[in-house]
Amino acid sequence: MSAVNRIKAKFQEQFNIIIEKPLLTASLVLAGVSVLVISLSLKYYIRDFESFWSQILIEAHGMIFDIAIIGILLFWLNQNGETRQRIRYYKDEIDDFRLWESDEAAFRTVGNIKRLNRHKIHEINLVNCYLARTNLNYVNLKASNLNSANFSNSSLIETNLENTRLNQTNFENSNLNQAILKGAYASGANFKDAFLIKSQFENAFLIKTNFKNAFLMEANLTGSYLMGADFENASLYKADLRGAKGLTLEQLTKAKTLYLAKFDDEILDQIKTNLPELVGA
C-alpha cells in the first residue's frame, strides 16, 4: 500500500470514529463554527463592542424564545410520535403471534399486553390468542375482545375484564380470584375447575357458560344472565345470585354446595323445598 493510500485509510478510520460518536461530532462542529464566527466578528468586538454586545443580547432572547416554544413543541411532537409507534409495534406483535400455540407466543403476548397497559391502553384485540400458563394478575383488559382465546392454567387475580368479550374463551383451571367481570360477554366460556372466589360477575352474560367444579365462593353474580349455565359440582358458598336471569332449580341440582348463597325469594323457596341438603351446614 502506498503512503497516500495509508494516509487516506487512516483519515477514513478517524472520520468513522468521529461520526460514530454523536456527542464528539457535535462538539467538533460547535468548535469549528465558533472559531469561524468569532474570527469574522473580531473587528466588531474591537471597534464597537457595546453596540455589538446589544445585538448579541437581542439574538439571545430570540434563542430563548425558539427553545421555549419551537424546541419544546417539536420535542413533544417527537415524543408523541414515538409513543404511537411503540403502541403500534406492540399491537402488531400481538397480531403476529395470534393463533400460534406455543409458550413463547404466550409470554411475548403477555409482555406486549403489559406494555400497552403502561401506555394506558386496555382495549386490546386478543381474539384467538394463546395465553395458557401465563401471569396476568392485576392487568387491565377492560372492554377488550378475548373471544375464543385460551387462558387455561393461567393466573388472572384481580384482573379487570369489565365489559370484555369472552365468548367461547377458555379459562379452565385458571385462577380468577377477585377478578372484575362486570357486564362481560362470556357466553359459552369455559370456567371448568377455575378459582372464581369473590369474582364480580354483575350483569354479565353467562349463557351456556361452563362452571363445572368451579370455586365460586362469595362470587357476585347479581343481575347476570345464566340461561343454560352448567354448575355441576360447583361451590356456590356465599355466592350472590339475586336478580339472576334464566336461573332454574335444575341448574342448581348438581351444585356441590349452596350454603349461605343468596337467591331471589321465589327460587330460594324452591331450593329449601327440593334441595335442603345443599343449603344445610
N, C-alpha and C positions, 0 to 999 in steps of 0.2 A: 504494500500500500504506500502510495506516495505521501510526502509531507502535507501536501494540500488536502488530500483525502482524509488524512488523520485529523487535521485541524477541523475540517468540516464535520467529521464524525463526532469529535469532541464537543464542538459547538452544538450539534444537534442533541447530543446527550444532555448537556447542561440546559438547553432550551426545554427539553421534555421534562426535566426535573422541576423547572420553574413553573411550567404551565400545569403540572400535576398538583401543585400546592396553591390553592386559590388565595390564601392569605399572603403568601410571599409575592405572588403575581400582582395583587392589588397594591401591596406596599411599594413594589418597584415602579409601578405605573404612577402612583402618587408622588414618589420621589422625583421621577423624571418630569412630570408635569409641573411640580413645584419649582424645580430648577429653571425650567423654560419660562414660566410666568414671572418669577422673581427677576430673572435676568432681563426680560423685556420691560419690566416695570421699574427697574432700578433708578433710571433718570427721574422718574416722577417722585420716588422716595426722596431724592436729593433736592430737587428744585422746589416742590410744593407739597411737602409732607402732610400738612394739616388738611388741605383740600382733598388730597388723595385718600387720607385716612377716613374722612367723612363718607367718601364713596364706598369704601370697604364696609363701613358700618351699615350703610343702606343695603348693600348686597347681602350682608349677614342677616339682616331682618327678613329679606326675601327668602334666604335659605331656610330660616326657621319656619316661615310660612309653608314652604314646599314640603319640609319634613313633617310638619304638624298636620297638614291637610292631605296633600297628594301622597306622601310616603305612607302614612297610616292607612289611608283609604286603599292604596294598592296592596299593602300588607294584608289587610282584612279580606280583600277580594281574593288574593292568592291563597290565604289560609282556608277560606270558604270553599274555593275550588278544589283544593287538595283534599279537604274533608269529604266532599261529594264524590270525588274519585275513589277514595278509600271505601266509602259505603257501597259504591257501585261494584268495586272489586270483591267485597265480602259477599254481596248478593250473587254475583256471577259465579263465585267459587261454590256457593251452595247449589246453584244450578248444575255445575259440573259434576258434583257428587250425587245428585239426585238419582235414585234407582240403583246406585252402586251399594250392594250389601257387603260391606267389609268394616272391620274395626277402624281402619284408617279413615274411611269416608265418614263414619260416625263421629270420631273425635275431631276431625277437621271441621265438620259442620257445626259441632258444638262450639268450637273456638270462634267461628265466624258469628254465631248467634250472640255470644257474649261480647264480642267486639261491637256488633251492631247495637247491643244494649248500652254499651258505654257511650255511644253516639246518640242515645235516647231514641233508638229505632226499635219498636216492638212488634209492628205489624209485618211479619215475615212469612214468605211463602215456603212452607215445608211439606207440601204435598208429595207423598210417596218417598219421603226421605227415610233413610235407615239410621236410627239413633238408639239402637239397642245397647244396653250395658253402659250407658253414659251418665254423667252427673250434670243435671240441670237444676240443681237446688237454687231457689230464690231468683230464677231467671224470669224476666217479664216477656210473655208471649201474648199479651192481651190483643184480641181481635185478629190474631194470626190465622193462617189456613194450614191446618195439620191433617187434613183428610188423608186417610189411608197410610199415614206414617207409622213407623214401627218404633215404639218406645219400650219394648219388653225388657224386663230386668233392669230398668233404669231408676234413678233417684230424682224425684221432682218435688222435694219437700218445699212447701210454701211457694211453689211456682205459680205465677199469675197466668191463668188460662181463661180469664173472664171474656165472654163473648167470642171465644175461639171456636173455629170449625174443627170438630174432632170426629166427624162421621167415618165409621169403619177404622178408626185408629186403634192400634194395638198397645195396650198398657199392661199386658199380662205380667203378673209377678213384679210389678213396679211399686215403688213407694211414693205415694202422693199425699202423705200426711199433711194436713192443713193447707193443701193446695186450694187455690181460688178458681172455681169453675162456674161462677155465676153466669147464667144466660148462655152457657156453652151449648153448641150444637153437636151432641155426641150420640146420635142415633146409630145403632149397630156397633158402637165402640166395644172393645174387649177389655174389661177390668177384672178378668178372672185372676184369683189369688192375689189381687192388688191390696195394698195397705192404703186405706182412704180415711184414716182416723181424723176426725174434726175437719174433714174437707167440706168445702162450701159449694153446694150444687143448686142454690136457689134459682128457681125459674129456668133451669137447664132442660134441654130437650134430650131425654134419655130413652127414646123409643127403641125397643128391642135391644137394649144395652145388656151386656153380659156381666153380671156381678157374682158369678159362681165363686164360692169360697172367699169372697172379698171381706175385708175387715172395715165395716162402715160405722164403727163405734163413734157416737157423738157427731156423726156427719149431719149436715144441714141440707135436706132435700125439699124444703118448703116450696110449694108452688111449681115443682118440677113436673115434667111430662114423662110418665112411667109406663105408658102402654106397651105391654109385651116384654117389659124388663125382666130378666132372669135373676132371682135372688136365691137360687138353690145353695143351701149350706152357708149363706152369707150371715155375718154377725151384724145385727142392727141395734145393738145395745145403745140405749140413749139417743138413737138417731131421731131426727125430727122430720116427719113426713106429712106434716099438716098442710093441707091445701094441695097435695099432690094430685095430678090429673091422671085418670086411667088406671089407678092402682086398684087391684082386686084382691080378694081374700085368697084366691087360688095362687096368685104370685107369691104370697107370704107363707103359704103352707109348708114349703120346702126350706124356709129360712132356718138358720141354726138357732138364733135367739132373737126375740123381740122385746126382751126385758127392758123396761123403762123407756121404750121407744114412744114417741108422741105421734098420734094419729087424729084425724077428724073423728068426731063423736060417732058418726054412723059406722065407719069401718072398725073403730075401736070396740064397739059393742059386738060386732061380728067376730072379732078376734077373741074376745073374752068368752064368747059362747062356744066357738068352734075350735079355737087353738089355745086353750088355757095353759097348756104345758109350755108354750113359747113365751108367755108373758110372766110366768112364775119366776121366782128367785132361782 
